Amino acid sequence: MDFARDPVRVVISAEMLHAAELAASLSHVNRTIASPVDTLTGALGEMVWAQYYFGDWRKHNLVKNIGKSDFAQVEIKASAFRFNPRLNLLVRADYHAKRKPKYYVQVIIDVDPKNPRIVPDTNAFICGFATGDEVERAPLRDEKSKRGGGAGFRTKFIPILKLHPISELPKDLKQF
């Protein structure tokens, strides 16, 4: 990924944020919650991808894909953090063992990690993608808790600068 050229920017609208807040309030996530905006971040990541790839975030049903990849062949990995070149695509090892999407796409919701509040007009960046095989071969690391100590899980990680440009992703992927 060429950091200056490749990320695709999508601005989160008030309507998109409201819909994601509603969807996040209706979903139950069975995993470690590292931040108060984790579930919202995941919902927004999927909506940002739908806006970019399908041209309309409303075309994505956040409830329909529970327990499956976010889209037919694509898993969206979203993080709420200040956008910078030192970030990584992170895939929990236990999660990767259960699901085998063809592609993983990284979306960064650009917020201050000390105050991870997502508001209308927040920028989201689609950084690029890795194949499922690349994630399979990626190194593992023990994650740290944002509150200190171990988080209790391991992740596969690929630096975002090593992701494929999003423009190289096939153009004929289906939604479900």
C-alpha positions in Angstrom: 0.0 0.0 0.0 1.2 3.5 -0.9 0.1 5.4 2.2 -0.1 8.7 0.3 -2.1 7.3 -2.6 -4.1 4.1 -1.8 -6.4 4.6 1.2 -9.9 5.3 0.1 -11.6 7.9 2.3 -15.3 7.6 3.2 -16.9 10.3 5.4 -19.4 8.9 7.9 -22.7 10.7 7.6 -25.0 11.5 10.5 -27.6 9.1 9.0 -25.0 6.3 8.6 -23.8 6.8 12.2 -27.4 6.7 13.5 -28.1 3.4 11.6 -24.9 1.9 12.9 -25.7 2.9 16.5 -29.1 1.2 16.2 -27.5 -1.9 14.7 -24.8 -2.0 17.3 -27.4 -1.8 20.1 -29.3 -4.8 18.6 -26.2 -7.0 18.2 -24.5 -9.2 20.9 -20.8 -9.8 20.3 -19.2 -12.9 21.9 -15.7 -11.7 22.2 -13.5 -9.4 24.3 -14.6 -5.8 24.1 -11.5 -3.6 24.1 -13.2 -0.2 23.7 -16.7 1.3 24.2 -17.0 1.8 20.5 -15.9 -1.7 19.4 -19.3 -2.9 18.2 -20.1 0.4 16.6 -16.8 0.4 14.9 -17.5 -3.0 13.4 -20.9 -1.9 12.1 -19.5 1.3 10.6 -16.7 -0.7 9.0 -19.2 -2.8 7.1 -21.3 0.2 6.2 -18.2 2.1 4.9 -17.3 -0.9 2.7 -20.9 -1.1 1.4 -20.8 2.6 0.6 -17.5 2.2 -1.3 -18.0 -1.1 -3.1 -21.8 -1.1 -3.7 -22.3 2.7 -3.8 -24.8 2.8 -1.0 -24.3 1.8 2.7 -28.1 1.1 2.9 -27.6 -2.0 0.7 -25.9 -3.8 3.6 -28.0 -5.7 6.1 -25.9 -5.8 9.3 -28.1 -8.4 10.9 -28.2 -10.9 8.0 -24.6 -11.9 8.3 -24.3 -12.6 12.0 -22.0 -15.7 12.4 -20.8 -15.5 8.8 -18.3 -13.4 6.9 -19.5 -9.8 6.5 -19.9 -10.2 2.8 -19.9 -13.3 0.7 -16.1 -13.5 0.2 -15.0 -10.5 2.2 -14.5 -10.0 5.9 -14.2 -6.4 7.1 -11.8 -5.7 9.9 -12.4 -2.3 11.4 -10.5 -0.4 14.0 -11.1 3.0 15.7 -7.7 4.6 15.9 -5.8 7.6 14.6 -5.0 6.8 11.0 -1.3 6.3 10.5 1.1 4.1 8.6 2.1 2.0 11.6 -1.2 0.2 12.0 -1.9 -3.5 11.2 -4.6 -5.6 9.8 -5.4 -7.7 12.9 -7.4 -11.0 12.8 -8.0 -12.9 15.9 -6.5 -16.4 15.6 -9.7 -18.1 17.0 -11.8 -16.1 14.6 -9.7 -16.9 11.6 -9.9 -20.6 12.5 -13.7 -20.5 12.3 -14.2 -18.4 9.2 -12.2 -18.6 6.0 -13.1 -15.6 3.8 -11.3 -15.1 0.5 -10.3 -11.5 1.4 -9.9 -9.4 4.6 -10.3 -5.7 4.1 -9.0 -3.2 6.7 -11.0 -0.1 7.6 -9.7 2.5 10.0 -12.2 4.9 11.7 -10.0 7.9 12.3 -10.5 8.9 16.0 -8.3 9.7 18.9 -7.7 6.5 20.8 -7.7 8.4 24.1 -11.2 9.7 23.3 -12.7 7.2 20.8 -15.8 9.1 20.1 -17.3 8.6 16.6 -19.3 11.6 15.4 -20.8 12.6 12.0 -18.2 13.7 9.4 -15.6 11.3 10.9 -13.3 10.0 8.2 -13.0 6.3 7.6 -10.1 4.9 5.5 -10.2 1.7 3.5 -6.6 0.7 3.7 -6.3 -2.3 1.5 -6.8 -6.1 1.6 -5.0 -9.3 2.3 -6.0 -12.7 1.0 -7.2 -15.4 3.4 -4.0 -17.4 2.5 -1.9 -14.4 3.4 -3.6 -14.1 6.8 -3.2 -17.8 7.3 0.6 -17.4 6.9 0.8 -14.1 8.9 2.7 -14.1 12.2 0.9 -14.4 15.5 1.2 -12.1 18.5 -0.3 -12.0 22.0 -2.5 -8.9 22.3 -2.3 -6.4 25.1 -5.3 -5.0 26.9 -5.9 -1.3 26.4 -6.2 -1.2 30.2 -2.8 -3.0 30.7 -1.8 -6.6 30.9 -2.7 -9.4 28.5 -5.9 -9.3 26.5 -6.2 -13.1 26.5 -6.1 -13.7 22.8 -3.7 -13.9 19.9 -3.9 -12.2 16.5 -2.5 -12.7 13.1 -1.2 -9.4 11.9 -0.1 -7.8 8.6 1.1 -4.1 8.5 -1.3 -2.0 6.5 1.6 -0.8 4.3 1.9 -4.5 3.1 -1.7 -4.8 2.1 -2.8 -4.9 -1.5 -4.3 -1.7 -2.9 -8.1 -1.9 -2.7 -8.2 -1.1 -6.4 -6.8 -4.6 -7.1 -9.8 -6.4 -5.4 -12.1 -8.1 -7.9 -15.0 -5.9 -9.0 -17.6 -8.7 -9.1 -17.8 -9.7 -5.5 -21.3 -10.4 -4.2 -22.9 -8.9 -1.1 -24.1 -12.3 0.4 
